[in-house]
Amino acid sequence: MPAPEVTYQREEALDPAEYIDVMERSTLSERRPINDRPRIEAMCRHANLFVTARLDGKLVGIARSFTDFVFCTYLSCLAVDQAHQRQGIGIRLIKETKRHTPAAELILLAAPAAEGYYPKTGMTRFTHTFLLDNIDDLKV
């Protein structure tokens, strides 16, 4: 009997419990507020593009994005279950995200542990990025 195949699809919504579960099985749980359920629920409710990788129905990878579909797509979370990494799931999630937003530039901020991964995918490092975490840091 052949091994089950990973299926990739766009989903209209994502269950916060599934999101937390895949974050815990990947390396992203350290950088996501998984213990703040209302915040996770809002993160899942307000994102507008979810591409999933499922194996026998179980979520093994997620690309969670915000996009206008024509100018830019911010891929906010790219996570793959550690047991399924190095099988091409991450690159396929990126490809499927881009396929759903072909006219838009795909942008992401790499987690420190993943900085070396993205150049290998063919993505270009962009150094002109700025971050504002606290509004009080703005200088008037």
PEUR-V946604 format. One record per pair of residues at least 24 apart in sequence whose ideal C-beta (glycine too) atoms are under 6 Angstrom apart, sorted by the first residue. I is the first residue (numbers start at 1). J is the second residue. D is the distance in Angstrom with one decimal. If there is no record, write none. Layout:
BEGIN
I;J;D
I;J;D
END
This chain:
BEGIN
4;55;5.9
4;56;5.2
6;53;5.1
6;55;5.2
7;54;5.2
8;53;5.5
8;92;5.9
8;96;5.2
9;52;6.0
10;51;5.6
10;100;5.8
11;50;4.7
11;52;5.4
14;44;4.9
14;50;4.9
16;40;4.8
16;41;4.8
16;44;4.9
18;59;4.9
19;44;5.6
22;59;5.0
22;62;5.5
22;79;5.5
23;79;5.9
25;81;4.2
26;79;3.9
26;80;5.7
26;81;5.9
27;113;5.7
28;79;4.6
31;111;5.7
51;93;5.5
51;96;4.5
51;97;5.1
53;89;4.9
53;93;6.0
60;84;4.7
61;89;4.5
61;93;5.4
63;93;4.0
63;97;4.7
65;97;5.7
67;101;5.1
67;104;5.8
69;101;5.1
70;103;4.8
70;104;5.8
71;104;5.6
72;104;5.3
72;105;5.3
72;107;6.0
73;101;4.5
73;104;4.5
73;106;4.9
74;107;5.2
75;106;5.9
75;108;4.2
91;121;5.3
END
